[in-house]
Amino acid sequence: MSAEQMSIAGEWCDAEDGATAEILNPATGEIMATTPKATLGDVNRCVDASRAAFNDSSWKNMDPAQRGRILNKMAQATYAKAKELAVLESNNNGKTFREALSEIRFGAWTLEYFAGLSDKIEGSTIPVPGNRLNYTLRQPLGVTVHIIPWNFPLQLALRSIAPALAAGCTVIAKPASWTPLSLVAWAKAMEEAEVGLPTGVLQVITGSGGLIGDALAGHKGVDGIVLTGGVPTGQAVMAKASENLTPVTLELGGKGANIVFKDANLRYAAKAICFGIFMNAGQMCWAGSRLIVHEDIHDELVDAVVAEVAKWKVGPGMEEGVRIGSLVHRNHRTEVMDKLHAGLAMGGKVVCGGNIVEGDGAFMEATVVTGVDSQNLLFNEELFGPVLAVTSFSEDAEALALANDSPFGLLNGIWTNDLSRAHNMARDLESGMVSINEYPITFPQTAFTGWKQSGIGIEQSQDALRFYTKIKNVNIKL
């Protein structure tokens, strides 16, 4: 068991009062490490250091191309440490090594992408009446707080850290209290690689989300807050941020639907449907947790999904051949099972899974439930676990209405070979992202964004940089 520290003001340190939290391996229940439980004094020290680093011209006024070179060094150091970090991620989160490695390499790719954009943050000249010159500057937002979730601990940290640094902001990263280890290890790796970040530009603070996350969100020394998490957490962060009118980017929950029409490639769809709900043990905001399938192919597709997931071995994420790892915590598994049982009481038939896997870990069977109507909580609520709810339709308009009958709007999938139907459905689906004939999919250069209760703002892509910059208009009378 290791005793980890957090990074504040260029130093690795313990909490002000020495308090620590035990970090578990959810596949075994064993204690892996301890991390500091930061105090409000630690929060203030962290924000002060971040403000000092931002006000120091060595970062925000650095040649943006040089900032890009630093981000490229960070990307290369991340690639070099990817396997080591993936082992830590798998053990701390429960996910498979294969998934962890892929996610961390995606994080490195994100650093590369924003490295290339750092010197392409441009203003504009604006024609105005009279003998005047009018132009805009896009300047760094300032001190940014990044509240990281436990489901993709390092990848989702890098998703927002990369554009913040590219824009010239300073970063305070707060990992989830269950899964802080990969971010701490990554920050150490960046320091060891001597990438060139000035002191205080990147800090990692660990501890209680309720205490530390709340204090950071409501801190008057913070200029922007980025959160990935559930809707209640997003509402709480937004409420705290409103006290200082601090802007927020919130990437929240989802209840994605895969809509499968009669002309779809069912064999390929079945594999992607399983990937979209059972990878990471279903603990994904963009999970395709609803399957909306035409009645004529319902039984055939359900049989194909059940046959495919039967091949997916459940077990510890570092074990050879495992496709579904442990859920992040036994407490979370209890919440998922409670919602599953409540939904089944409202209707539906379990055609595979439906049980926990006995033992020391937090394992659960991949579960498929058919006959789920739109009033069932399995259709409406995010379980954040490996549970697929299946609903049938007869007409295209019915499929669209079912898909849109959700408080969420993150990612939906369409399965058809009819080009007109695909485009019409993509246009009319009420979600920030739509994927046709594959699921799920994203890239650093494409916008990751949710409608309705799935969030506010944009992650990834050039559009993400807008959050980390502020516009200044300059008018000159000549």
N, C-alpha and C positions, 0 to 999 in steps of 0.2 A: 504494500500500500504506500502510495506517495503522498506527500504533503505539498500541494501546489499553492502558488501565490498568485496575486493579481498585479497588473502593471499600471501604476499611477505615477505620473510626472517623471517618467524615465527610470523608475525603480520597481523592482519586484518586491512586493511587500505583503504583509498579513493585514487583516482587518485592524482597525484602530484599537479594538478591545480584545483582539486575539481570537474571537469566536470563529468556529469553522463548521462546515456542513459535510456530511458523509455522502460520497458519490457512489452509486451502485452500478453493478453490471446486471441489467434486468434479466439476462438469460440464466444467471446463476443465483442472484440475490446477494452476491458477495460484495463487500466494500472494496472499491478500486482505489479510492483516493479521498483526500479531504481538500476542500477549497475554502477560502475566506468568506465569511458572511459580513459583507461590508456594512458600515454604519453610515448614518447621515453625515457625520464628519468626513468620512471617506468620499462620499458623493461630492461634498463641497470642495474638497481638495482636488478631486478629479476634474470638476468643472472649471475651477480656477486655473489648473494647469492647461486645460484645453483652450481656455480663453487667452492665456498668455502665449501659447503656441500659435494661435490664430493671429493675434495682434503683432506677433513677430513677423516681419516681412519675409523671413527666410522660407516660408512655405506658401502663403497665399499670393505673394508677389514673385515667386520663383518663375523662371522661364517655363511656361507650360509644357514645352517639349521635354524639359528636364524632369518635370513631374511624371511625364509619360515614361521616361527611361526608368525611373524609380519603380513605377507600377509594373513595368516589364520585368525588372529584377525580382519583384515580389512574385510575379507569375512563375518565373523560372524556379524560384526557391520553393514555391508551392508544388509544382510538378515534381521536383526532386524529392520532396518529402511525402508525396501523395500516398505511397503504400504504407509508410509508417503512421501517417495520420489516419488512414482508413482502418487500420487495426484498432487504433484508439477509438475511432468513431463507432465501429461495429461493437466493440465491447461496452462502450458507455451508453449507446442508444439502443442496441439490440438488433439493428438492421444487418443485412448480410454484408460481408466484406466486398463482394462484387458491386453492390449498390453504393456503398460508401466510397469506394475508389472512383467510380464513375462520377459521383457528385462532387468530389474534391477536385477532380480534373476539370469538371465544368466550372468550378469556382476559379481555377487558374485561368481558364479560357476567358472568363468574365474580366479578370484583371487585365489580360492582354487586350481585350476589346476596348475597355475604357482607357487603357494606356494610349491607344491610337487616337482617341477622341480628345485627349487633354489639351491639345493645341488647336482644336477646331471649335472652341466655344467662342462664338462670334456675336458681335452686336450688329447694328444696322444703321444706315443713314436714312433720314426721313425727310421728304420734301415738305416744306412749310412755307407760308406766305412771307414775303418781304426778303430783305437782304440778311438772311440768317443761315446758320448751319445747325442742324439738329441731328443728334445721333444717340444711340443707346450703348451702354456698357452692360455686359453680363458679368457680375462679380460674385465671388464665393459667398454662400449663404452664411457661413460661420461655424459655430460649434454644433455638431450634429450628434444625436444620441440614437443608437441602433439597438433596439430591444429584439433579441434573437429567439426564435422558437426552438423547441426540442426535437422536432421531427426531421429537420435537415440542418443540424447545428452549425456546420462550417460552411456549407454551400450558400445557405441563405444569409449568413453573416457577410460573406464575400460579395454577394449580389448587391448589397447596398454600400458596403465599405468602398468598393472599387469606384463607383461614380462620385462618391463624396470626396475621396482623395483626388480623383482626376480634376474635379472642379476647384480644388484648393481649400476645401473645408478641413476641419479637424474632426476626429472621430472618437467617440466614447462608445465602446461595444459592451453590451450587457447580455451575456449568454443566459439561456434558461438554467434555472437552478438544478434541474435533473441532469443536464448534459453540457457542462462547461468545458470539458477537458480538451476537446479538439481545438477550440478557439484559443485557449490558453497555450497549447502546444504550438499552434500556428504562429501566434504572436512571438513566442520564443524563437521559432525558426526564422522569422523575418529579422529579428535582432541578430541572431547568429550569422545570417547571410550578409549583414551590414549593407542593407539595400539603400540606405541614405535618408531615411525618414528623420526629420528633426525631432528633438525631444518633445514629447507631449502631443504630437500630431495624432498618434494612435495609442489609445489606452483601453485596457480590458478590466472591467470591474465585475466581481462576482457576488452573488448573494440572493436574497429573497426578492422575487419579482414584485410582491406586494409592497415591500418597503423601498427597495432601491429603484425599481422601475417607476413607481409612483413619484418618488422624490425627484428623479431625473426628468420625468414628464412635466412636472410642475415647477421646475427650477427656472428662475428668471434669467439665469446665465446661459440658457440653451436656446439656440436659434432654429432648430429643426429636429423633429422626432420621426423616426422610421420604426414601425412595428410590424412584425408578422405574427399573427396569433388568432385567437378566437374572437368572436364578435363582442362578448362581454368585456374582454380585456381591451379591445379596441375602443369601446365606448368609455371605459374608465380612463384610458390614456388621453383620449380626445377631450374629455371633461377637464382633466388636469391641465392639459396644454392650453385650453381656452382661457385659463386664468391669466396667462401672459400673451394670449393671441399667437401662440407658437404654431407655425404650420406643421402639418402632419402628413405622412404617407402611411396608409394603413392597408396591409394586405391580409384579409381576414378569411372567413370560412368559405366553404363551397358545398354544393350538392350536385356535382356534374352529372349530366345524362349522356349516355351513348344511345343515339337514335338509329335503329337498324331497320332499313327497308328491305322489301322482298328481293331486290336485285343485288344486294350486297354480297361480297365474298365472305361467306359465313365462317369458313375455316380460319381465314386471316383475322376476321373480326373477333372471333372467340379468343384468340391468343392476345389480341390487344386489349380486349375487355378485361381479361384476367390481369394483364400487366397494369392496367389503369386503376384497378381496385385492390389488388393483392400485393403489389410491391410495397415495400416499407410497411408491411402488415396493415395496409390501408390507412396509414397515418399521414394523410396528405390533404391539403386544402383543395387541390385540383383533382382529387380522386373521382373516377367515374363510378360513383356509388349507386347510380340509378341506371338500369337498362330498360329502355323503352323500345319494344320490339313489335314488329307487325305480327298480327295474330296468326297469319298463315305459316310463318317460320318460327314461331315461338318455341315449340317443343324441340325442334331441330337445333336451334341455337343454344337453348338452355342445356341440352344434352352435350353439345360441343364444349360449352364453358365448363360444365362439371367434369367432363373427361379431361380437359386441359389442366384444370387446377388439381386434379388427382395426381398429376405428375410433379406437383410442386411440394417438395419436402419441407416440413416445418422443423425448425431446430435452431441451435445457437448459430449466430451469424458467421462465426469463424469456422464452422464445420463444413467440410467438403460436400457439395451438392445441395446445400440448403437454399431454398428460394424464398421462404417466408421466415423471417427472424422473429425474435421476441417483440412484444409491445414494449413501450418505453418503461412501464412501471406497472406493478400489480394493481395499484389504485386506479390507474387509467383503464386497465383491462376490466376491472369491476364496473366502471362507468359504462364501458361499451356493452358489456353483457346485460347490465340493467336496462339500457335503452333497447337492446335487441329483444329482451323478454317483454318489455312494455309494448313494443311494436307488434310482436307476435300475438299478444292479447287482443290487438285490434284487427287481426286477420293476417293471412299469408301462410305459406307452407314452406318449411325448410326442406330443400332438396339435397343439400350437402352441408356438412359442418354443423355449426350451432353450439359448439361446446368449447370450454377451455381445455387446454392440454395440461394434465396433472403434472406436478413436479415443482421444482424450486423456482423456475422462471415465470415469466408473464406471457406465456404462449397461448394462442387461441387458434382454433381451426378456421380455415377459409370457409365462409358461409354464403350460401345463395338462398334467397327467399323469393318464391314466386307468388303471384296473386296479390301483389301489393297495390292497393288503390291510392288515389291522391290524397285521401284523408289520413292515411297511416303515417305515424311519425317516422317510420322507416323510409318513407318517400320525402318527408319534409325536413327532418332534422339531421344534422351532421353527426354521425356516430364516431367518426375518426378511428375506424377500425376496419378489419377485413370482412365487411358485410355488403353484399350486392343485393339490391332490391329490384325485382323484375316486374314490369308493368306492360301489358299489351295494348296495341291500338289497331284501328282498322283503316282510318283515313289520314292523309298527310296533315290536315288541319288539326286533327285530334293529337297527333304526335307533337306538333308545335305547341299546342296549348298545354299539354302535359309537361313538356320540357320547361316552358316558361312559368309554370305554376310552382314557383319556388321563391323564397325570400332571398336566395343567393343567385349570383350571376358571374361565375368565374370562368370555367371552361366547359364547353359542351362539344360532343362529337357527333358527326353525321356519317352514316355508312350507306352509300348508294353509288351506282354507276351512272345515274341520270344527272347530267351536268346542270340542267336548268333547276332541278329540284335542289341540288347541292347549294347552288348560289342563292336561290330564294330562301332556303332555310337558314343559311349563314347570315343573310341580311336580317332576317326576322327574329332570330334567337336573341334573347335578352341576356347576353353575357359578354364580358370583355374579350373573350377569346373563343374561337371556334376552330376545331380541327376536323378535316374531312378525310376519311379513310385511313386514319391512324390516330392513336391515342395512348398516352398523352405526349405532347411534344412542345418544346420551346428551345430557344437559342439566346445567347447573350444579346444579339442584335435585334430581337423581336420583343415587342412590348408584353409584359406580364401584368395584366390589369383586370380588376373585377368591377362589375356593376352591382347595383343594389347593395345588399349587406355584405358583399364580398370585398368591399374596400373603397378607398379613396386614393387616387394617384396611380402612378405607374412605376414599376420596377423594370430593369433591363432597358435596352434600346437607347437611342439618342434622347428620347423623350424623358428618360429618367434624370438626365442631367439638368432638366429645367428646374426640378425641385431643389437642387443643390446650388443654384445660382439665383441671384436677384437682379432685376432690371433697374438700371439707373438711366434716366433720360437727361441729356445735356443739351441745352439750347444756347447758342452764341449769336448775339447781334453783331453783325459785321460792320 
